[in-house]
């Protein structure tokens, strides 16, 4: 029997998978079966953590706004501040408010005074 040369498709697929896992450590970057398992796990984790990252940043922004608001006024809280923003129909999202709170506290102080009046 003559020797049959195998096709390149399977080898190309494995090479593509190895490129994805090139930064993994140990067998996770060398063994094909382990690479496939790690790839599934990595993609699942990244998908899950994208939602978690949004949650964490929103919590961070709320904490920053609340800290600055409480510094400015003793009896004023974050929830009252946001409620007053909605009543006045000022459309500033929490990310922008947190940036203002960090960079320019006086500006946030002015905003809160305008809302209260």
C-alpha positions as CSV (number, residue, x, y, z in Angstrom):
1,X,0.0,0.0,0.0
2,X,1.1,3.5,-0.7
3,X,1.5,6.0,1.9
4,X,-1.4,8.5,2.2
5,X,-0.5,12.1,3.1
6,X,-3.1,13.4,5.5
7,X,-4.9,16.7,4.9
8,X,-3.9,20.0,6.4
9,X,-7.3,21.0,7.8
10,X,-7.0,19.3,11.2
11,X,-3.4,20.7,11.6
12,X,-4.6,24.2,10.7
13,X,-7.4,24.0,13.2
14,X,-5.0,22.9,16.0
15,X,-2.6,25.6,15.1
16,X,-5.3,28.2,15.3
17,X,-6.3,26.9,18.8
18,X,-2.6,26.9,19.9
19,X,-2.3,30.6,18.9
20,X,-5.3,31.4,21.2
21,X,-3.6,29.6,24.1
22,X,0.0,30.7,23.5
23,X,0.0,32.7,26.7
24,X,-1.3,29.9,28.9
25,X,1.1,28.1,31.1
26,X,2.2,24.5,31.1
27,X,0.1,21.8,29.4
28,X,-2.6,24.4,28.9
29,X,-0.6,25.8,26.0
30,X,0.8,22.5,24.6
31,X,-1.8,19.7,24.7
32,X,-4.6,20.0,22.2
33,X,-7.3,18.6,24.4
34,X,-6.3,20.7,27.4
35,X,-6.1,23.8,25.2
36,X,-9.7,23.3,24.0
37,X,-10.9,22.9,27.6
38,X,-9.1,26.0,28.7
39,X,-10.3,28.0,25.7
40,X,-13.9,27.2,26.6
41,X,-13.3,28.2,30.2
42,X,-11.5,31.4,29.2
43,X,-14.3,32.5,26.9
44,X,-16.9,31.7,29.5
45,X,-15.1,33.7,32.1
46,X,-14.6,36.7,29.8
47,X,-18.3,36.7,28.9
48,X,-19.3,36.5,32.6
49,X,-16.8,39.1,33.7
50,X,-17.9,41.7,31.2
51,X,-21.2,42.0,33.0
52,X,-19.4,41.9,36.3
53,X,-17.1,44.7,35.3
54,X,-20.0,47.0,34.4
55,X,-21.5,46.3,37.9
56,X,-18.2,47.0,39.7
57,X,-17.7,50.3,37.9
58,X,-21.2,51.5,38.6
59,X,-20.6,50.6,42.3
60,X,-17.3,52.5,42.3
61,X,-19.0,55.6,40.7
62,X,-21.8,55.6,43.2
63,X,-19.3,55.3,46.1
64,X,-17.3,58.2,44.8
65,X,-20.3,60.5,44.3
66,X,-21.7,59.6,47.7
67,X,-18.3,60.3,49.4
68,X,-18.1,63.8,47.9
69,X,-21.7,64.6,48.4
70,X,-21.4,63.7,52.1
71,X,-18.3,65.9,52.4
72,X,-20.1,68.9,50.9
73,X,-23.2,68.6,53.0
74,X,-23.6,66.7,56.3
75,X,-27.3,65.7,56.0
76,X,-27.3,65.1,52.2
77,X,-27.0,61.6,50.7
78,X,-26.4,60.0,47.3
79,X,-30.0,58.8,47.0
80,X,-31.4,62.3,47.7
81,X,-28.9,63.8,45.2
82,X,-29.9,61.4,42.4
83,X,-33.6,61.9,43.2
84,X,-33.2,65.7,42.9
85,X,-31.3,65.3,39.6
86,X,-34.2,63.3,38.2
87,X,-36.8,65.9,39.5
88,X,-34.9,68.7,37.8
89,X,-34.5,66.5,34.6
90,X,-30.7,67.0,34.6
91,X,-29.4,64.1,32.5
92,X,-25.9,63.4,33.9
93,X,-24.9,59.8,34.2
94,X,-23.0,58.4,37.2
95,X,-19.8,58.1,35.3
96,X,-19.7,61.8,34.5
97,X,-20.7,62.7,38.0
98,X,-17.9,60.6,39.4
99,X,-15.4,62.2,37.2
100,X,-16.6,65.7,38.2
101,X,-16.5,64.6,41.8
102,X,-12.9,63.6,41.6
103,X,-11.5,66.3,39.3
104,X,-13.6,69.3,40.3
105,X,-15.4,69.1,43.6
106,X,-16.5,72.7,43.4
107,X,-18.4,72.0,40.2
108,X,-20.3,69.2,42.0
109,X,-21.0,71.6,44.9
110,X,-22.5,74.1,42.4
111,X,-24.6,71.4,40.8
112,X,-26.0,70.3,44.2
113,X,-26.8,73.9,45.1
114,X,-28.6,74.5,41.9
115,X,-30.7,71.3,42.4
116,X,-31.7,72.2,46.0
117,X,-32.9,75.7,45.0
